[in-house]
Amino acid sequence: MASAPSNTSKADEQYGAFTTGDGDVVVYDTDNPEAWLQSDYAVEVGPSSERTSV
């Protein structure tokens, strides 16, 4: 398995996502039009979704 790219801005530019009219989420690779996935369920990941304790 390849490791995640160290240049996150490059990685951010390579992938995109949108929500369909039915509410499905489509994630795609901007460099490869055949590389995409579609799901009717999605969760947000990353710093904005991490829990913080008070």
Backbone as CSV, one residue per row, in Angstrom:
resi,resn,N_x,N_y,N_z,CA_x,CA_y,CA_z,C_x,C_y,C_z
1,MET,0.853,-1.177,0.000,0.000,0.000,0.000,0.891,1.229,0.000
2,ALA,0.560,2.183,-0.853,1.339,3.408,-0.945,0.966,4.356,0.190
3,SER,1.932,5.104,0.643,1.659,6.071,1.708,0.974,7.303,1.127
4,ALA,0.325,8.054,1.983,-0.362,9.271,1.566,0.661,10.299,1.112
5,PRO,0.319,11.104,0.128,1.267,12.124,-0.342,1.591,13.124,0.757
6,SER,2.850,13.561,0.801,3.255,14.516,1.826,2.825,15.937,1.484
7,ASN,2.562,16.198,0.220,2.142,17.524,-0.209,0.613,17.554,-0.240
8,THR,0.001,17.983,0.868,-1.455,17.912,0.976,-2.165,18.842,0.003
9,SER,-1.550,19.970,-0.358,-2.218,20.848,-1.315,-2.318,20.159,-2.672
10,LYS,-1.309,19.397,-3.067,-1.356,18.627,-4.316,-2.441,17.570,-4.215
11,ALA,-2.522,16.882,-3.087,-3.543,15.855,-2.897,-4.931,16.471,-2.895
12,ASP,-5.085,17.639,-2.283,-6.375,18.324,-2.260,-6.831,18.681,-3.666
13,GLU,-5.907,19.012,-4.548,-6.239,19.384,-5.911,-6.563,18.166,-6.774
14,GLN,-6.072,16.988,-6.392,-6.267,15.792,-7.204,-7.660,15.200,-7.040
15,TYR,-8.293,15.407,-5.905,-9.582,14.780,-5.638,-10.681,15.822,-5.476
16,GLY,-11.859,15.476,-5.911,-13.007,16.354,-5.778,-14.198,15.550,-5.298
17,ALA,-15.241,16.236,-4.898,-16.458,15.572,-4.441,-17.651,16.470,-4.699
18,PHE,-18.796,15.850,-4.884,-20.041,16.596,-5.018,-21.191,15.715,-4.547
19,THR,-22.317,16.333,-4.273,-23.517,15.627,-3.857,-24.512,15.640,-5.006
20,THR,-25.076,14.479,-5.311,-26.047,14.376,-6.395,-27.408,14.898,-5.924
21,GLY,-28.322,15.035,-6.834,-29.672,15.474,-6.501,-30.393,14.509,-5.569
22,ASP,-29.983,13.240,-5.580,-30.575,12.234,-4.700,-29.916,12.193,-3.331
23,GLY,-28.878,13.015,-3.121,-28.190,13.045,-1.840,-26.986,12.120,-1.744
24,ASP,-26.659,11.409,-2.832,-25.464,10.571,-2.830,-24.229,11.463,-2.924
25,VAL,-23.109,10.980,-2.399,-21.839,11.691,-2.489,-20.969,10.971,-3.512
26,VAL,-20.388,11.728,-4.426,-19.475,11.187,-5.422,-18.103,11.799,-5.170
27,VAL,-17.099,10.953,-4.993,-15.706,11.372,-4.827,-14.976,10.905,-6.076
28,TYR,-14.175,11.804,-6.675,-13.520,11.460,-7.929,-12.084,11.964,-7.964
29,ASP,-11.304,11.360,-8.846,-9.908,11.722,-9.088,-9.886,12.622,-10.318
30,THR,-9.408,13.858,-10.176,-9.409,14.801,-11.294,-8.421,14.408,-12.387
31,ASP,-7.457,13.537,-12.067,-6.479,13.096,-13.052,-6.923,11.852,-13.817
32,ASN,-7.920,11.133,-13.310,-8.350,9.878,-13.910,-9.874,9.817,-13.911
33,PRO,-10.516,10.079,-15.032,-11.979,10.121,-15.069,-12.648,8.779,-14.773
34,GLU,-11.888,7.690,-14.805,-12.454,6.379,-14.498,-12.353,6.032,-13.014
35,ALA,-11.715,6.890,-12.216,-11.523,6.634,-10.785,-12.493,7.474,-9.973
36,TRP,-13.594,6.871,-9.535,-14.584,7.586,-8.743,-15.352,6.567,-7.907
37,LEU,-16.012,7.045,-6.883,-16.903,6.190,-6.109,-18.116,7.000,-5.702
38,GLN,-19.221,6.293,-5.538,-20.486,6.941,-5.189,-21.088,6.194,-4.017
39,SER,-21.590,6.953,-3.040,-22.159,6.350,-1.848,-23.373,7.134,-1.376
40,ASP,-24.302,6.430,-0.761,-25.455,7.120,-0.180,-25.207,7.446,1.289
41,TYR,-23.980,7.201,1.764,-23.620,7.494,3.149,-22.213,8.040,3.175
42,ALA,-22.000,9.115,3.917,-20.667,9.707,4.014,-20.482,10.331,5.387
43,VAL,-19.248,10.342,5.860,-18.894,11.028,7.102,-17.719,11.945,6.809
44,GLU,-17.675,13.072,7.489,-16.575,14.016,7.319,-15.391,13.562,8.160
45,VAL,-14.200,13.635,7.602,-12.980,13.303,8.334,-12.022,14.473,8.245
46,GLY,-11.108,14.543,9.166,-10.119,15.606,9.153,-10.198,16.459,10.395
47,PRO,-9.378,17.491,10.453,-9.307,18.337,11.650,-10.649,18.932,12.066
48,SER,-11.495,19.291,11.124,-12.766,19.920,11.497,-13.738,18.935,12.123
49,SER,-13.498,17.622,11.961,-14.417,16.637,12.510,-13.897,15.993,13.801
50,GLU,-12.706,16.373,14.243,-12.148,15.793,15.466,-12.851,16.354,16.697
51,ARG,-13.023,15.492,17.694,-13.639,15.933,18.943,-12.626,16.685,19.792
52,THR,-13.117,17.649,20.512,-12.262,18.359,21.458,-12.888,18.225,22.834
53,SER,-12.063,18.055,23.835,-12.587,17.942,25.196,-12.499,19.292,25.885
54,VAL,-13.426,19.540,26.785,-13.482,20.828,27.485,-12.996,20.654,28.894
